[in-house]
Amino acid sequence: MTPLEERLKSALDARAETFEASQTAWLEVRRRTPLPPRRARWLLAAVPVVMIALFVPVLLNGGLGRNSANDPDTVYRQLMAELTPLGDPVELSEPVEARLWFAKGRMGNPVFCMLARRGQEPYGSCGGVSALGEGTAEGSLSAEDAATVLDFGLVVPEATQVRAVTGDGRRIPGAIHRVAGAPVSIWTVSFPAAEQVAKVEFVDAGQRVLGEMPREMRSSRREAKPAGPPYELPGALTLRPYLVPNETQPGATDLTVIWERGGREVSSLSLKARDLWTGGGEEYPVHLQVEDGVVFGAARPDVVRIEVSVGGKTLTLTPRPDPWQLNVGVFAQPADVTAEAGSLDITAFDSRGAEVWRSEPEQPEARPSGKRIGALASVPGTEDFALGPVQVWYEKGHEGVELCSSGGVRPDGSQAGGCSSAETDRNTFQRHGTVSYLPEPGAELSYGVLPGEAEAVSAVTADGTRLPAAIVPVKGGPAPVWAVRYPRGTKIAAFAFREKGRELERIVMMDRSCWKADRPEGAGQALPGGVSAHISAPSCLHFWKDGKAQPGSFDRLPGTTLRHVIGKERPVQWSEAKGVWYGFALAGTARVEGVSRTGRVSARTVPDPWGHGVVLFAAPTPEEVTKKGLNWPDLSLTGYAADGSVLWEWKDAGLS
């Protein structure tokens, strides 16, 4: 497992979301090594969190060193040995025969599986699904002639269309496949391999783009030129040499061999003399990788035998000379191996039987056991959680105090748990989570450290329903823990923190659909400076000028009005763009004036047309303010009544 994958797994285990504060909201704080790539994943560019399927290689054979079955039904039975089918499979015939389906693990956890055939050899895999965003790409399939490509993945139920978008903006429609009982849908899109597809996008019933993903699954080959014919290997693998553009020397190329499976790149090896068989100053005469029950790779020409120790057994691999006379030995063998290549004990031998190299297996970095602070606390209402109840506690970790938990289920069916930094500052929001799939329909739990100023916490659903959190005392710990349970699949739009002595709640929006506006909705309210204000779904206010949404997303809790986000502590919300400033303020405000080191701005107000109990304003900014901006530490805003009296003053006046 690469360092990136280790970090990703840890992040998913903790399921933490952290937001650093601005003046009005807490914003989220959330390198993929190019070689050797693991199972490819595309991450959504339009949203800060993504849905990820964590795949674990599933064996296609019965024992160490045995070949995969050539019968797809046999492979299917092996994949499903410990799983229960969920809904009907999606059967595909072009460009290759393939089957995509969902199943349930022993803990009720949803699993996504694929089974495909390249030539006469079937291969497949299954993996737990963690729905954390709009969608993922799970793979790419192509026939041996590689004339047509089919990409596939998972997407949220709200998506009604999927489209591949070419570099020149053309859109190629795909299909959404809904599976009864599954938490997400399957998407597929097919296109000619020669098409320069730049991204894939998801669209809802209202033609709103939910999210988009760059298509990066063939990054090594995108501008590479074949340097020889393809070579078929066991395990449905294809190996081929390419001339890949050099990243640091324009116009130069590097000779690289690339392994593919079903049209998807799974690994590559640069044959540059200075890089070959070395790494970090160490000798590495064997390049070995494990991919879905196949052990494959390349070896230095003097290596004629490789032994891999797995669970007390030995797998013997025999490198063969490459067919292009590149002085490389290549090998591939289906085998009962689930460990990462870096953790295997590998020994290489020469023609005399002498050992020429032995790997030093990577040892998993043990997390230092922190000293517990205070007592364990059980979260009320989680007694029925699988592998529960959920318990929380604090530890003194390497980098400070951590909030730890156990209970609930990971996507792979194991017990959830872990530790992460415990932030007690009111300006930082952390949300952790765990899930129980059993008893059905299952439940989710969100929890975090209760800031000192907060006295109550609520989760707010997309329809405006408030779910009050329990406050869990942790005896001897630095702070109580808030925890709220809700049915699995419930969409939480926001968390609201009621603080002592404050009129306005501290709001953390989880639904970030307001961050992106495709077009103005409704007639809106015309304002000076060529600006117009528009209310849009689900609970957004955007200001538009010249057909473009202006900076600033003024969202609010579902079921509330704009009046609920301003009050005596914050009587105004505002933002600025080039040459104009705009916002809304408390009702009764006739004029808003701002003063900072760059100059003075002023705007008249108009009542909002939607009955939200606020006034709207916009006005052009003077040249000096336009050049240097209005938002400086010395900025103060003042609201005046119609008679010229001061209605409110606000000096903590950073951008909304």
N, C-alpha and C positions, 0 to 999 in steps of 0.2 A: 504494500500500500504506500503510495507516494505521500510526501508531507502534506500536499494539498488535500488528498483524500482523507488523511488522518484528521486534519483540521475541520474538513466538512463533516465527517462523521461525528466529531466531538460537538460541533455546532448543532447538528441535528439531534444528538442525544439530549443536549441541554434544552433545545428548542427555545433559545433565548432571543428576545428582540430588544435592542437597546436604542434609546433615543436620547440625543443630547439636546438641551433646551435652547430655544431662541427666545425672543421676547414673548411670543404667543403660542408656540407649539414646541413639542419635543420631536426632533427629527432623528431619523434612524441612523445608527452607525452599523453597518453590516460589511497566481501566475500559473497559470496552468503550465506545467512542464510539457513541452511539445513532444518529447520522446522519452520512453515509449508511451503512447497514449493508451489509456484504459478504455472501457466502454464509453463511447462518446456521449456527451450531454451538451445540449444547447441551453443557454440560460437566457431568460427573457430580458430584453433590453428595456422594456417599457415599465417594468415593475421592480421594486427593490427586493422582493422575495420570490422564490420560485418553487414550483412543484418538482420534486426530484424522486425518481425511482431508484432505490438502492438495490443494485443487482448483485446477487451472489451466484457464482458459477454453479450450474446444476449438472451433474454427471450424466453423460450419455453412454456409460459403459458399466459393466458389472465389477470390474476389478482392475488392479494396477497393470497397466500395459495392454489391456484388451482393447480391441477396436470398437468403435461406435457401431450400433446396430444400423443396418441399411434400411430398416422398415420404419417409416415415420410413426406408425401406431405404437411400435415398441418404445421409441424415444418418448412419445407422449406419455405412455404409462410410467416410464421412469421419472419424467419431470413431475408427474402428478402423484408420485408414490405417497407423499405425506400431505397432499393438498386436496381440497374439495372444490369441484367446479362451481363457478359463479356465472350464471347467465350463459348465453350461447356464444360460441367463438365466431370471430370474423375470418372467413375463408377467402384467400386471395389466390388468383391464378396467374396474374401478370404483374411484373415481368418474370416472377418465379412463383412456384407453389409455396404458399406460406399460410400460417394460421396464427392469429393473435387472439388472446383470451384472458379472462380474469379468473382467479381462484381465491380461496380462503386458506390461510395458514391455520395451524392448530390453535392459535389464540384468537381466531377470527379476523386476523389482519389481512387486508386485501393484498393480492399478489397479481402482478402482470407478467404474462408469459408470451413467448414467441417461439415458433417452430418453422423452419424454412428448409428447403432442399436446394443444394447446388449440385447440378448433375444428378447423380444417384445417391448422394450422401446427405442425410438430414442432420441438422444441428439446431440447438435451441437453448433457452435459458428462462429462468423465472426470477422475479425479485419483488420485494416489498415496495408498496407505493405509499409515499407520504405527500398528501395534497397540500402544498404550501403556497400555491400561486396559480397563474393562469394555464400553464402548460409546459410540456417538455417534448423533446425529440428523443425517441428510444432507439432508432436505428435507421438503416438505409439498405435496400435490397436492389440487386441488379442481376440480370442474366449473364451468362458467360460472354455474350457478345457485347454486353455493357451498353446497349443502344438506348435502353430506357431505365430510369431510376425510380424507385418508389421509396419515399420517406414516410415514416410513421412515428406516432408518439401518443401522448395522453393530453387531454385538455379538459377544462372545467365544464360542467353541464351547461352553463350559460352560452357557450359557443355554439353557433349554428352553421358557421362556415369556416373553412380553412383554405388559405390561398398561398401558393408559392409566388414570390415576387421577384422578377428578373431585374438585372442591373439597370435596364432601360425603363423600368416601371411597369412592364406588362404583368398581369396577374393570371396565374394558372389555377383554376379551381380544383379543390380536392373534395374529400368526403368526411363527414362526421358519422361515426358508428356508435350508437347508444346501446349499452348492454344493461339489461335489467338487473338491478341490485348492485351495480358497480358504482363507486363513488365518483368516478370521472368517466369521460368518453374516450374512445380511440379515434385518432385522426389519421388519414392517409392522403398523400398527394403524389401523383405520378407525372413525370415529365421527361422529355428527351435528355439524355446524358450530356448532350452538347450545349444545352441551355445554361446560361450563366445565372443561376438562381442565387440571389443575394440574401433572401430572408424568407421566413414563413410567418404569416400573420393570422390571428384568430379574430373573428367578427361575431357580434351578437345579433339578435333578431332586429335590433334597431340600427343595424349597420355601423355600430360603434366598434372600433378596433380595440379589443380587450388587451392585446399584447402582441409583440412581434419578437422574433428570434433571428439573429444572423445565422446563416447556414455555413458552419465551419467544420463540417465532418470530414472534408477532404483537404484540409489546409496544406498538407505536404505536397499534394498532387495538383493543386489548383492551377499552378503555372509551370508544372514540371513536364518534361518531355520524356517519353519512354526511351530507354537505352537498350532494350532487348525484349524478346517475347516473354509472355507470362509463363510461369512454371507452377504446375498444380502440385499441391502437397496434401498429405492426409489431414483429416479434420476440417475439410472444406476450405482450406486456406489456399491462397494464390500469392506467389512471390514474384516481384518484377523489379528490375533496376530502372531508375529514373535519373535524369539530370535536373536537379532542383536548384532554383536560383539562390545564389549566395546572399545571405541577409546583410552582409557588411561590405561586399564588393560588387557594385552595380555592374551587370553584364556578365559576371562570372557565374559558373554553376558548380555544384558538388554532386558527385555520383553517390546515390543513395538507393538502397534496396528497401522496398515497402511491402509489408504483409497486409493482405486484405482478406476479409471474410464476408461473403454476401454483398460485395460492393462497398464495404465499410473498412476503412483503414484501422488496423489494430496495433501495428507497430512499425518501426522503421529503424534503419541503421545507416549512419553516414560512413562512407568508405574513404573519407579523407585520411591520408596516411598519418597525419599528426593526431587524429582523434581515434583511429581504429584500435580496438583492444586495450584502450587505456581510459582512465577517468579519474580526475582529481589526483593525478600523480601515481595512481595505483594500476596494477596490471589486471585486465579483465579479458582473458582469451575466450570467454563464452558469453554470448548475448542470449539470455534465456528469458522466456515469458510464459505465463499461464493465462489462457483465455478460454473460458467456458469448457473446461474439460479437455483442453488440448495443450500440450507442452511443445513449444516450438522456439526456433531461434537460429543463430549462426555461431560458428566457431572458427578460431584461427586454424589455418591449414594443417598445422602439426597435431591438432587434436583429432583423434580417431574414435574415441569413446568417451561418453559422458555418463556418470552415474549420479542419480538424484535420489537421496534418501527421503522417504515419505512414510511417516508412521510406522517405522520399523521394517518397511519394505524398500526394495531398491528398484528404481526404474532405470533401464539402460537405454541410452540414446546413441545412435550411430550417425554422425554427420556424413553427408555425401558431398562430393565436389559440386559446386554450382554449375549450371549448364552454360553460363556465359563466360567462363574462364576468368572470373574476377578474383580467383585465389581465396575463396571463402567456402567453408563447409556449412551446409544447411541441414536442418532436421525439423521434423514435426511428428508428433505421435499422440493420438488420443490416450488419455490416462486418467486415473482416479485421483486427481490432484485438485484440491480446493485452496491451498495456501498461496499467498503471494510469492512471486519468484524470489524476492529479496529475503524471505525467511527460510528458504530451502537450503539444505546442505548439498552442495554441488561439487563434484570432483571430476577433473579432466585428465585424460591419459593420452600418451603418445603411442606410436606404433610398437614400441618395445614394451608397452604395459607400464611404463613409468609414470608416476603422477607428476603432471606439469603445473597443476594449479588446483587449489581448493578454496571454495568460497568461505567467507565468514558470515554466517546468517545474521541478518539484522535482528537485534533483540528489540521487542516492543518497548518503547520508552515508558517505564512505569511512572504513573503519576504519584508524586510523593504524597503519602498519607498525611493529611493535615490534622492538626489537633482540634478536636471538636470544642466548640464554644457553646456551653449551655446544654440543654436537653433536646432529645428528639420530640417532635410534635406531630401527631397524626392529624391530617386534614379531615375535618368532619364531612360526611357525605360521600366518602370514597371507600367505604367499607366493602362495597361490591365490585370495586375495580379489579380487573385481572391483575394478578401479582401485586395486589394492594394489601392494605390501604396505602394511600400515598402518604409518605412521611417527609418532613422537612427538618433541616437543622443547619447550623452554621459551623464553619471550620475556619481555622487560621491557615490559609494557604500560602504558597510561595510568594504571591504578589498582593497579599492582603486578605481581608475577610471574604469568604465565599458562602453563597447560599447553595446548599446541597439538597438533593431529593432522591427518593426511590419510590417505585410503584408505577403501575401502568405498563404499556407495551410499546416497544420500538416497532418500526415498520417490518423488521425481520422476525418479529414474534418473541424476541427476548425481553427481559425486564428492562424497563426504562429507568434512567437515573443518571446522576452526574452532578458536578459542581461548576459554578461560574461566579464571577465577581459579584459581590453584594453591594449595590449602590444605595446609599440612604439619603443622598442629596435630592431635594425636591425637583431640581432641574434636570434630573436624569430619570428616565423611565425604563424599567426592565420588565419584560414579560417572559415567563417560562411556561412550558406546557407539557402535558402528557395526555395519553388517550387510553381508553379501554374499549375494545371492540366487543367484548362480552360482558354481561349479557346484552344481546342485541336489543335495540339498534346501536348501543354503545354510548359512551359519554366522553367529553373532553374536559380538561381542567386547565385553567390559566391561573398563574400565581406569580407573586413577586414580593419584594421587600416593601413594606409600608413606610412611605416617607414620614418624617416626624411631624409635618404640618397637616397630614391627611387624617381625617377621622372616619371617612367612609369611601368605598370604592364600588363602582358599578360597571358591568359590561353592558354595552348598548348594542342591540342587534340592528340589522338593516332596516327593520320595520319600526324602530324606535322603542322596542321593549327593553326595559331596564332589568338586569339580573344582578341583584345585590351580592356582593362578595362577603364571604365570612372573614372575620379578622381572627387569625390564629396566633395566640400567644406562644412565644418560644422562650421558655424559662431560661434565663441567663444569657439569652442572645441579644444582639445589638438592637433589634427591632422586631415587631410582630411581622407576620406574613399575611398578605391578602390572598384569597383563593376563591375562584368562582367556577362552578360546574355548570355545564349546559349540554344538551343533546349533541351527539357527534354530527358534524356537518353544519352546525349553526354558524351563520356568517356574523361575526362580531365586527361591527362598524367602528366602534370606538370604546375607549375606557374613560370613565369620568371619575375624578378625584375631588371630593368635597373637602375643603380645607377650613381650618378653624378661623373664624372671624372674617371670611371672605365671601363676597356675594357671588362671584363667578367661580364655576368649577374649573379645575385644571383638566383640559381635554386632550387626549391622545388619540388621534384618528388612525384607525387601522385600514379603513377603506380609502385608498388613495386615488380613486377614480377622478376626483376633482382636479388632480394634478395635470390632467391632460384634457383639453377641450378641442374638439374637431371643428365645431361650428357654433355660432350663437343660436340659442333657442328662444323662440318667441319674439314678440315685438321689442321687449326690453324698454329701457328708459334712456332717452337721449340726454347727453350731458355736454357741457362746454368742452372745447378742445378736440372735437371730433370723436369723443368717447361715448360709448353706450354701455349700460349695465344690463346683464341678463342672468336670470335665475335658471339653473339647469339641474337635471337629475344627477345624482340622487338628492344632494343637499348642498349645491354649490352656487356661489356667486362669482361670475367672471366679468371683467371689464374688457371691452373690445375696442379696437381702433384700426381703421383701414383693413378690416377683414381678418385681423390677427388678435388672438387672445393676449392681453397684456400680462406682465409678471404679477404674481400674487394669486393664490388660490384661497378664497375665503369660504371654507367649508364649515359646517356646523353639525351638531348631533341630529340624526334623523328624527323627524317629528317635532323639531323646534324651529324657531325663527331666528333671524339675524340679531334680534334684540337679546337673545340669550348668550351672545358671544361678546357683548359690550356691556359695561356697567360703570359704577363709580371708580373701580380700580383701573379700568381701561375703557374710557369713554369713546374711543375712536379706533377704527381699523383702517390702514392705508397702505399704499404702495406707490411706486413711481416707475415710469418708463421714460425713454428719451423724449424730452420736451413736454411731459405731462405728469401730473400727479392726481390721485383719485382714491376714493374710499367711501366709508359710511360712518356715521356718528349717531349719538343719542338724539332722540326726537326732541324738538325744540331748538336745536342748533340751527342758526340761520347762516352762519359764516364760520369757516375753519381757517385759521391762520397758522403758519409754521415759520419758525425762525431758526436758522443755523448759521455757521460761519460762512456758508456760500451765498447767503441772501435770504430773502423773505418770499413766501408764497402765500396765496390767499385764494379761497374758493367759496362761492355761494352754494347753498344746498337746495335740494328739492326733496319732497317726501317720496319714500319708496312706493311704487305702484302695487306692491304685492301684499300690503297690510302687515309687514313685518315689524312696524313700530320703530323704524330708523329713518334717517335722512341720508341721501346720497350726494356726493360731490365729485367734481373733477374740474381741472383748470390747467391751462398751459403754464409752464415754468419759465422764469426769466433765463436769459442766455447763460449767465454765470452758474445758476443752479443746474441748468441742463448739462453744462460741461462737467461740473464736479460732483453733481449729485446732492440730494438733500439730506440723506441719512448720515449725520455726523453725531459724535457723542454729545455735542452741545445743543442738539435739536430740541426744541420745545414746541408743543402744539397747544393752541387755545381755541375753545369754542365760544362763540358769541351768540347771544339771543338776538331777536329782531330789534330790540330797543338798544342794542349796543353793549349791554351788560355782559360781563364774563359769566358764562354758564359752567364752564369747566376748564381746567388746565391739566396738562399732562407733559411731564418732562422726561419720563422714562419712555422715550418716543422712538425706539428702533422700529425698523420695518416690520409690518404685520406678516 
